[in-house]
C-alpha cells in the first residue's frame, strides 16, 4: 500500500487546531473538530489497509489487531503511566479516585462511556481530568471491533456494494447523531453509534483509485473546497454549536474532499502538495503522540492553577508538548512500528503481541480499580480535610426533587408545600439549582409569607421546549406545570436552573416558556445563573492557600454569553441576578470561618441557601 505524504500533513491539520484550542487560542473556537478529521483519516487508512491485504491474499484479523495493538497501546500506556504518576503527586484524593476510574476505563476500551456517564466535554470540571481526551481513542477501538470483518467481506465478495453499503450504514449513524444532538447531546458527543459515520466516510473512499475528476482544475477545486470546509469549521464553530450532528458534516466532508483530490496519478493539487511538505509531515508523524501528551499537561495545569492558561503559558506548554511528543514518537512509536512490520509473517509472534496487548489492558483495568479502591491516598495532603456539607438532604426527597431521569416526578402538593404564609402560592420550578434555594426559603419563611410549592427535577431545565432522550421523564414533568398552576391556584412561578448546561438552542426558547406562563395569569420570576466553580470550594480552599483565612473568595467559571442570553430571554418577567448579590466585583465568597456556603462546585449549602434567600430571593418572591 503506497504511503501518502499528504495524509501525514492532513494529520497535522487535525492535531494542531486541537492543541491550540485546548491551549486557549481564541481564533480557533472550533479547533475541537480536529478529532473529526482524525476519525475520517482513521477510517480511510484502516479500510485502505484492509482492502490492500485482501487483494494480496494476506488479510487476517490476527495481523490486523497486531498492527492496531502496536499502533495504539504502547504510546497510550506510556502516557497513562506518566500522567498517573503526575496525578498521584498533584490531584486531591477525590479527584485521584476519578482519575483511577478513568484509567480502568481506558484499559477496558470504554473511556468514552466513562466520560459520557461522568461529565460533558466542555464542562468546567471535565477540563481538569487528565485523561478526558482518551474518549476518542475508545471510539476508534470500538470501531475496530466491529468494522474489519464486514469491510473485508465486502471487498472480497461484493466489491460493487462497498460504497453503497458503507454509505447506508453511515447515513443511519448520521441520523442518530443528528437526533442525539437534540435528545441526548452528551451521549451523542462521546458514543460510537453517533460517531461511526465519520470513520465510515473515510472508509467509503478508501478504494477510490482516482479523484472524481481527472481535470487539474477540478482537483484543485476539490482540495480548496475541502480545506475551506475544514478551516471554516475550526473558526466558525464553538462550544455552543450543536455537535456533532449536521455541523460535523463540514469538517468530515472537507477531509474526504482533500483525500479524494490527492487520489490517483498526476500532479497533486496545491493544497495536497503543501500538506506533503516537510513541516506538516513532521507534525503529522508525531500527531498521535502530540494528541496524547498535550491534554494531561493543560488539564493538570488548570487543576492546580484553577484557571485557563495565559497566552505565554499556552505557548510554553505547546513547546513542551511537541518535545514530549517527539520523544514518544522516537522511542516508543517508531521502535514498536518497526517491530510490528518484522512480525508480518510470524504468526506465533503475532499471537504473543496480542497476548501482551490484552495483558497490558488488563493491567490498566486492575491498576485503575485498585487505585480507586485506595480512596485517593488522603495522607498525601495532611492539611486537607473534606467534610460533609449540609443542604441537599433538605431538598424534599424524591417526591419534590426527582432524580430518576426515566420517570416523571411523582409529586404531591401536601408534601411539597415547603413554606406557609398568607401572600399566595408560589411554584418553585427547575432543576437542582432551583432545589438548592429551598433550605434558605424554608429558613426564611416568616419573612417570605408565601406558600412555596417545590417542583424540581435533577438535570431538567424549566423550559417547555426541552426534550432529552436521556431524561425522558423531564419533558413529561414539565408538561404538567400548567395543570398544576390551575389546580392549586398558583399566583407566581419562580424558575431557576443551571442555565450553562442547557443546550443553546433550548435556552433560546426560554422566552416562549415565560410567555406561556404569563398567559396563565401568573407572575414569572427568572433566577439567573448562580456561581459555578471549576473545583469544589473545599479543594479550591486548600489549593489556593486560603484554608487559614477567615473568609474564602473565588472567581466563578461562567460563560458571560449564557448569562446575557438568559437575561434577554427573560424579558417580560422579573429577572433576578444571583451574581450581583453573591459575587460583588466578580469574586464570590464560598466560606465564612468554618461555614461553607457551597456544598460542591455549584450547589449552595444550607448556609449558602439562607444567605441567598436573605440577599435577593425573599425580596424577589415578595415583590408585587
C-alpha positions in Angstrom: 0.0 0.0 0.0 1.6 3.3 -1.1 2.2 5.8 1.6 0.7 9.2 1.1 2.7 12.1 2.4 -0.3 14.4 2.2 -2.2 12.3 4.7 0.6 12.9 7.2 0.1 16.6 6.5 -3.7 16.2 7.0 -3.0 14.7 10.4 -1.1 17.8 11.2 -4.1 19.9 10.1 -6.1 17.8 12.5 -3.9 17.9 15.6 -2.6 21.4 15.6 -6.0 23.1 16.0 -6.9 20.6 18.8 -3.8 21.5 20.7 -4.2 25.3 20.1 -7.9 25.1 21.1 -7.0 23.4 24.4 -4.2 25.9 25.0 -6.5 28.8 24.7 -6.2 30.1 21.1 -9.2 32.3 20.7 -9.3 32.3 16.9 -9.8 28.6 16.8 -13.1 28.3 18.7 -13.9 25.2 16.8 -10.5 23.6 17.0 -12.0 20.5 18.6 -13.3 19.4 15.2 -9.7 18.2 14.5 -10.9 15.0 16.3 -13.5 14.6 13.5 -10.8 15.0 10.9 -8.8 12.3 12.7 -11.8 10.0 12.6 -12.2 10.3 8.8 -8.4 9.8 8.3 -8.5 6.7 10.5 -11.5 5.2 8.6 -9.7 5.8 5.3 -6.4 4.4 6.4 -7.9 1.3 8.1 -10.2 0.5 5.2 -7.5 1.0 2.7 -5.2 -1.3 4.6 -7.9 -4.0 4.8 -8.6 -3.7 1.1 -4.9 -4.0 0.3 -4.5 -7.1 2.5 -7.5 -8.7 0.9 -6.1 -8.0 -2.6 -2.8 -9.5 -1.6 -4.4 -12.6 -0.1 -2.9 -11.9 3.4 -5.8 -10.4 5.3 -6.3 -11.9 8.8 -7.8 -10.5 12.0 -4.7 -11.6 13.8 -2.5 -9.4 11.7 -5.0 -6.5 11.8 -5.1 -6.5 15.6 -1.3 -6.8 15.9 -1.0 -3.6 13.9 -3.6 -1.9 16.0 -2.1 -3.0 19.2 1.3 -1.8 18.2 0.0 1.4 16.9 -2.3 2.4 19.8 -1.3 0.8 23.0 2.4 1.5 23.6 2.2 5.3 23.4 -1.1 5.3 25.2 0.1 3.1 28.1 3.2 5.3 28.4 1.1 8.4 28.5 -1.3 6.9 31.1 1.6 5.8 33.3 3.4 9.2 33.3 0.1 11.1 33.7 -0.9 8.9 36.6 2.5 9.5 38.3 1.8 13.2 38.0 -1.8 12.8 39.1 -0.7 11.0 42.3 1.5 14.0 43.1 -1.0 16.7 42.1 -4.6 15.6 42.5 -6.6 15.8 45.7 -8.0 12.4 46.9 -11.5 12.5 45.4 -10.1 13.7 42.0 -7.4 11.0 42.1 -10.1 8.3 42.6 -11.9 9.7 39.5 -8.6 9.6 37.6 -8.0 5.9 38.5 -11.5 5.0 37.4 -10.7 6.6 34.0 -7.5 4.5 33.9 -9.6 1.4 34.4 -12.0 2.5 31.6 -9.1 3.1 29.2 -7.9 -0.5 29.9 -11.4 -1.7 29.1 -11.6 0.3 25.8 -14.5 2.2 27.3 -13.3 5.6 28.4 -15.8 7.3 26.1 -18.6 5.6 28.0 -17.0 6.6 31.4 -16.7 10.3 30.5 -20.2 10.2 29.0 -21.5 9.0 32.3 -19.5 11.3 34.4 -19.2 14.6 32.6 -19.6 16.6 29.4 -16.6 17.5 27.2 -16.9 21.3 27.7 -17.9 21.3 31.4 -15.6 23.2 33.8 -14.9 20.1 36.0 -14.1 18.0 32.9 -11.4 20.4 31.8 -9.2 19.2 34.7 -9.5 15.5 34.0 -6.1 14.4 32.7 -7.3 11.6 30.5 -10.5 13.1 29.1 -9.1 13.1 25.6 -8.8 9.3 25.6 -12.6 9.1 24.7 -11.8 9.5 21.0 -9.3 6.6 21.1 -12.1 4.4 22.7 -14.4 5.3 19.8 -11.8 4.1 17.3 -11.0 1.0 19.3 -14.7 0.1 19.4 -14.9 0.7 15.7 -12.0 -1.8 15.2 -14.0 -4.5 16.9 -16.9 -4.2 14.5 -15.5 -3.0 11.2 -12.7 -5.3 9.9 -14.7 -8.4 9.1 -17.6 -6.6 7.2 -15.2 -4.4 5.3 -13.0 -7.4 4.3 -16.1 -9.4 3.2 -17.5 -6.5 1.2 -14.2 -6.0 -0.6 -13.7 -9.7 -1.3 -17.2 -10.9 -2.2 -19.2 -7.8 -3.1 -16.8 -5.1 -4.2 -19.6 -3.3 -6.1 -21.5 -2.9 -2.8 -18.6 -1.3 -1.0 -19.7 2.3 -1.4 -23.5 2.0 -1.2 -23.3 -0.4 1.8 -21.0 1.8 3.7 -22.9 5.0 2.9 -26.2 3.3 4.0 -24.7 2.4 7.4 -23.1 5.9 7.7 -26.4 7.5 6.9 -28.0 5.6 9.8 -25.2 6.7 12.2 -25.5 10.3 11.0 -29.3 10.2 11.6 -28.6 9.0 15.1 -26.0 11.8 15.6 -28.4 14.5 14.4 -31.2 13.1 16.6 -28.9 12.8 19.7 -27.8 16.4 19.4 -31.3 17.4 20.3 -32.2 14.5 22.6 -29.0 13.2 24.3 -26.2 15.6 23.4 -23.6 14.2 25.8 -24.1 10.7 24.6 -24.1 11.9 21.0 -20.7 13.5 21.6 -19.0 10.5 23.2 -20.5 7.3 21.9 -19.7 5.2 18.8 -23.2 5.0 17.3 -23.3 8.7 16.7 -19.6 8.9 15.6 -19.3 5.8 13.4 -20.4 7.7 10.3 -17.3 9.8 10.5 -15.0 6.8 10.3 -17.2 5.3 7.7 -16.9 8.3 5.4 -13.2 7.8 5.3 -13.7 4.0 4.7 -16.2 4.8 1.8 -13.4 6.4 -0.3 -10.6 4.1 0.7 -11.0 2.0 -2.5 -11.1 5.0 -4.9 -8.3 4.7 -7.4 -8.6 8.3 -8.7 -10.2 11.6 -7.9 -13.8 12.1 -9.1 -12.4 14.3 -11.8 -9.1 14.0 -13.5 -9.0 17.6 -14.7 -6.3 19.5 -12.8 -8.7 22.5 -12.2 -11.3 20.1 -10.8 -8.9 18.5 -8.4 -7.7 21.9 -7.3 -11.2 23.0 -6.7 -12.0 19.8 -4.7 -8.9 20.3 -2.5 -9.5 24.0 -2.0 -13.2 23.5 -1.1 -12.3 20.7 1.3 -9.6 22.8 3.1 -12.1 25.7 3.3 -14.7 23.5 4.9 -12.3 22.1 7.5 -10.7 25.5 8.3 -14.1 27.3 8.3 -15.4 24.8 10.9 -12.5 25.4 13.1 -13.1 29.2 13.0 -16.9 29.4 12.9 -18.0 26.7 15.3 -17.6 27.0 19.1 -18.5 25.2 22.3 -22.1 26.3 22.0 -22.6 24.8 18.5 -24.8 21.7 18.2 -22.2 19.0 17.7 -21.6 16.5 16.2 -24.8 16.3 14.1 -25.1 18.3 10.9 -22.2 20.6 12.0 -19.7 17.7 11.9 -20.5 17.2 8.2 -18.4 20.2 7.3 -15.0 19.1 8.6 -15.7 15.5 7.7 -16.8 16.1 4.1 -14.0 18.6 3.8 -11.5 16.0 4.8 -12.9 13.5 2.3 -12.6 16.1 -0.4 -8.9 16.7 0.4 -8.3 12.9 0.4 -10.1 12.4 -2.9 -8.3 15.3 -4.5 -5.0 13.7 -3.8 -6.0 10.2 -5.0 -4.7 8.9 -8.3 -1.9 9.7 -10.7 -0.9 13.1 -12.0 0.2 16.3 -10.3 -1.2 16.8 -6.8 -3.4 19.9 -6.2 -1.7 22.8 -4.4 -3.4 22.0 -1.1 -2.1 18.4 -1.1 1.3 19.4 -2.2 1.5 21.9 0.7 0.3 19.2 3.1 3.0 16.9 1.8 5.9 19.3 2.5 8.4 18.7 5.3 6.9 20.7 8.2 3.3 19.3 8.0 4.6 15.8 7.5 6.9 16.1 10.6 4.0 17.3 12.7 1.8 14.6 11.2 4.2 11.9 12.1 4.1 12.8 15.8 0.4 13.7 15.7 -0.7 10.7 17.7 1.8 11.3 20.5 1.1 15.0 20.4 -2.6 14.4 20.9 -1.8 12.0 23.8 0.6 14.2 25.7 -0.8 17.7 25.3 -4.0 17.3 27.2 -2.6 16.0 30.5 -0.3 18.9 30.6 -3.0 21.6 30.2 -5.5 19.7 32.4 -3.1 19.3 35.3 -2.1 23.0 34.9 -5.7 24.1 35.0 -6.3 21.9 38.0 -3.5 23.3 40.2 -3.8 26.9 38.9 -7.6 26.8 38.8 -7.7 28.9 35.7 -7.1 28.6 31.9 -3.5 29.3 30.7 -2.4 32.7 29.5 -1.0 33.1 26.0 2.6 32.8 27.3 1.8 29.8 29.4 -0.1 28.2 26.4 2.9 28.8 24.2 5.3 27.2 26.7 3.0 24.2 27.1 2.9 23.9 23.3 6.7 23.7 23.2 6.8 21.1 25.9 4.1 19.1 24.3 6.0 19.0 20.9 9.2 18.0 22.7 7.5 15.2 24.6 5.6 14.0 21.5 8.8 13.9 19.6 10.4 11.7 22.3 7.4 9.5 22.4 7.4 9.0 18.6 11.2 8.4 18.5 11.5 6.0 21.4 8.0 4.4 21.7 6.0 4.6 18.5 8.8 4.0 15.9 10.5 1.1 17.5 7.2 -0.7 18.0 6.1 0.1 14.5 9.3 -1.4 13.1 8.8 -4.4 15.3 5.3 -4.9 14.1 6.5 -4.8 10.5 9.0 -7.5 11.1 6.2 -9.7 12.5 4.0 -9.6 9.5 4.9 -13.2 8.5 5.4 -14.7 12.0 2.0 -15.9 13.3 3.3 -17.2 16.7 5.0 -13.9 17.4 1.8 -12.1 16.4 -0.2 -14.0 18.9 2.3 -13.1 21.6 1.9 -9.4 20.7 -1.9 -9.7 21.0 -1.5 -11.5 24.4 0.8 -8.8 25.6 -1.6 -6.1 24.5 -4.5 -7.8 26.3 -2.3 -8.2 29.4 -1.4 -4.6 29.3 -5.1 -3.6 29.0 -6.0 -5.9 31.9 -3.2 -4.4 33.9 -4.6 -0.9 33.4 -8.0 -2.1 34.5 -6.6 -3.8 37.6 -4.4 -0.8 38.5 -7.3 1.6 37.9 -9.7 -0.3 40.1 -7.0 -0.8 42.8 -6.1 2.9 42.8 -9.8 3.9 43.0 -10.3 1.5 45.9 -7.4 3.1 47.8 -9.6 6.2 48.2 -7.1 8.6 46.7 -4.5 8.2 49.5 -5.6 11.2 51.5 -2.4 11.1 53.6 -0.6 12.8 50.7 -2.3 16.0 51.8 -2.3 16.1 55.6 -4.0 19.5 55.8 -6.9 18.6 53.5 -10.0 17.5 55.4 -13.1 17.4 53.3 -16.3 17.3 55.3 -19.9 16.6 54.5 -21.8 19.8 53.9 -25.5 20.1 54.7 -28.1 21.2 52.2 -29.2 18.5 49.8 -30.9 16.5 52.5 -33.4 19.4 52.8 -34.5 19.3 49.1 -37.6 17.3 49.8 -36.7 13.8 48.7 -37.8 12.1 45.6 -41.4 13.5 45.9 -40.2 17.1 45.5 -36.8 16.5 43.8 -36.9 13.7 41.3 -33.6 12.1 40.4 -34.9 9.3 38.2 -34.4 10.6 34.6 -36.6 7.9 33.1 -39.8 8.8 35.0 -41.8 11.9 35.6 -41.8 13.3 39.1 -44.3 11.6 41.5 -45.3 14.8 43.1 -47.7 15.6 46.0 -48.7 19.1 46.9 -49.1 18.3 50.6 -45.5 17.0 50.9 -44.0 19.6 48.6 -45.6 22.7 50.2 -42.4 23.8 51.8 -43.4 27.1 53.4 -46.7 28.6 54.6 -47.9 32.2 54.6 -50.8 34.4 53.7 -49.4 36.0 50.5 -50.5 33.5 47.9 -49.0 30.4 46.4 -45.6 30.3 44.6 -44.3 27.4 42.5 -40.5 26.9 42.5 -39.8 25.0 39.3 -36.5 23.9 37.9 -33.5 21.6 38.4 -31.2 21.1 41.3 -30.2 24.8 41.0 -33.8 25.6 41.9 -33.9 23.0 44.7 -30.8 24.4 46.4 -32.7 27.6 47.2 -35.3 25.6 49.3 -33.3 25.3 52.6 -32.9 29.1 52.6 -36.5 29.9 51.8 -37.7 27.4 54.4 -35.5 29.0 57.0 -36.8 32.5 56.0 -40.5 31.5 55.6 -41.6 34.1 58.2 -40.2 36.9 56.0 -41.3 35.2 52.9 -45.0 34.9 54.0 -45.9 32.7 51.0 -46.9 29.1 50.4 -44.0 27.7 48.4 -44.6 24.6 46.3 -41.4 22.9 45.2 -41.4 21.1 41.8 -37.8 20.2 40.9 -36.2 17.5 38.7 -32.4 16.8 38.5 -30.9 18.0 35.2 -34.3 19.2 34.0 -34.4 22.8 33.0 -37.8 24.6 33.3 -38.4 25.1 29.6 -41.4 23.6 27.9 -39.4 23.0 24.7 -36.7 20.9 26.4 -36.5 17.3 25.4 -33.8 14.7 26.1 -33.9 11.0 25.4 -31.5 10.6 28.4 -34.1 12.3 30.6 -37.4 11.2 29.1 -39.2 12.0 32.3 -38.2 15.6 32.2 -40.5 16.8 29.4 -43.4 14.9 30.8 -42.9 16.5 34.2 -42.6 20.0 32.6 -45.8 19.4 30.6 -47.7 19.1 33.8 -46.9 22.6 35.1 -49.8 24.4 33.5 -52.3 22.0 35.1 -50.6 22.4 38.5 -50.8 26.2 38.2 -54.6 26.0 37.5 -55.3 23.3 40.1 -53.5 24.9 43.0 -54.2 28.5 42.3 -50.5 29.4 41.8 -50.0 33.2 41.6 -46.3 33.3 40.9 -43.8 30.9 39.3 -40.1 31.1 40.1 -37.9 29.3 37.7 -34.2 28.6 38.2 -31.7 26.2 36.7 -28.1 25.5 35.9 -28.5 27.5 32.7 -25.0 26.9 31.5 -25.8 23.2 30.9 -28.9 23.9 28.9 -28.3 23.4 25.1 -28.0 26.8 23.5 -30.9 26.2 21.1 -33.1 25.2 24.0 -32.1 28.1 26.1 -33.2 30.4 23.3 -36.8 29.1 23.9 -36.9 30.3 27.5 -38.9 33.4 26.3 -41.7 31.1 25.0 -42.0 29.4 28.4 -42.2 32.8 30.1 -44.9 33.9 27.7 -46.9 30.6 28.2 -46.8 31.0 31.9 -47.9 34.6 31.7 -50.8 33.6 29.6 -51.9 31.5 32.6 -52.2 34.7 34.6 -49.1 34.2 36.9 -46.2 36.4 37.6 -43.0 34.9 36.4 -39.6 35.4 38.1 -36.5 34.1 36.4 -33.5 33.4 38.6 -30.2 33.7 36.7 -27.2 31.6 36.9 -25.7 31.1 40.4 -21.9 30.8 40.8 -20.1 27.7 39.4 -16.5 26.9 40.2 -14.0 24.7 38.4 -13.4 22.5 41.5 -15.2 22.1 44.8 -14.8 25.1 47.2 -13.0 22.8 49.7 -10.5 21.8 47.0 -10.1 25.5 46.0 -9.7 26.5 49.6 -6.8 24.1 50.0 -5.1 24.5 46.6 -5.3 28.3 46.8 -3.8 28.5 50.3 -6.9 30.3 51.7 -7.6 27.5 54.3 -6.3 29.6 57.2 -8.1 32.8 56.2 -11.3 33.9 57.9 -13.0 34.3 54.5 -12.6 32.3 51.3 -13.1 34.0 48.0 -13.0 32.6 44.5 -13.8 33.8 40.9 -16.5 31.7 39.3 -16.1 30.0 36.0 -19.1 31.2 34.0 -19.9 31.9 30.4 -21.0 35.6 30.1 -22.8 34.8 26.8 -25.1 32.3 28.6 -25.8 34.9 31.4 -26.6 37.5 28.8 -28.9 35.2 26.8 -30.8 34.2 29.9 -31.4 37.8 30.8 -32.6 38.6 27.2 -34.8 35.5 27.2 -36.4 36.6 30.5 -37.6 39.8 29.0 -41.1 40.5 30.3 -40.6 38.5 33.5 -38.9 39.6 36.7 -35.2 38.8 36.4 -33.0 38.2 39.4 -29.2 38.1 39.1 -27.7 36.0 41.9 -24.2 37.0 40.9 -24.9 40.6 41.8 -25.5 39.7 45.4 -23.3 36.6 45.8 -20.3 37.8 43.8 -19.8 41.5 44.2 -17.0 42.8 42.0 -16.8 39.4 40.3 -15.5 37.4 43.3 -17.7 35.0 45.3 -17.4 34.2 49.0 -17.6 30.5 49.4 -16.7 30.2 53.1 -17.0 32.4 56.2 -14.9 31.0 59.0 -15.8 27.3 59.2 -19.2 27.7 57.5 -19.2 26.5 53.9 -21.6 28.4 51.6 -21.4 25.8 48.8 -21.8 22.0 49.0 -19.9 21.3 45.8 -18.7 23.1 42.7 -22.1 24.8 42.1 -24.8 23.9 44.7 -25.4 26.1 47.6 -25.1 24.6 51.1 -27.9 25.1 53.6 -26.0 28.2 55.0 -25.4 29.5 51.5 -29.0 29.0 50.6 -30.1 31.0 53.6 -27.6 33.7 52.6 -29.1 33.8 49.1 -32.6 33.9 50.4 -31.8 36.9 52.6 -29.8 38.7 49.9 -32.2 38.5 47.0 -34.7 35.7 46.7 -37.2 36.6 49.5 -37.4 40.1 48.2 -37.9 38.8 44.6 -40.7 36.5 45.7 -42.5 39.1 47.8 -42.2 41.7 45.1 -45.6 43.0 43.8 
